Amino acid sequence: MQLLIQSGDLGPKWFHVALRAIVLLAASNELLKSNVIAEMLGEDATFVRKILAKLAEHGYVQTHSGRYGGYRLNKAPAQITMLEIYSVLGNDNETPYWSVPSTGSERFISMVIAKAEKTFQSVLADYTIQDILDNRS
């Protein structure tokens, strides 16, 4: 864990892009266009739009279409936990241990990964978007 903290790992790309986009929306008093958000994040606009669409689907982001449209945060930053965003956007690419050829170690590996994921999620539950805003440098 210490190695990850020292290396500056931001986690899965979709997760850190979503969090950073939400922070930009939370800090803005205006609607932000997806291409502006993408440019500020240094990411592909299509990728950012997919993330914003999923966040809008779950009520975290408002979308306004049209020439003067854009995105706006739909909830107070203090009411959105990092776990909520992780859960909403989380990837379902898990591999059940029984779906691969057995070497006898799959069940134990699965147990360790499940335990690590549970711990990871409990930490995410402790932090909100407001915490990120308050700790920007």
Buried (B, 14 or more C-beta within 10 A) or exposed (E): EEEEEEEEEEEEEBBBBBBBBBBBBBBBEEBBBBEBBBEEBEBEBEBBBBBBEBBBEEEBBBBEEEEEEBBBBBBEBEEBBBBBBBEBBBEEEEEEBEEEEEEEEBEEEBEEEEEEEEEEBEEBBEBBBBEBBEEEE
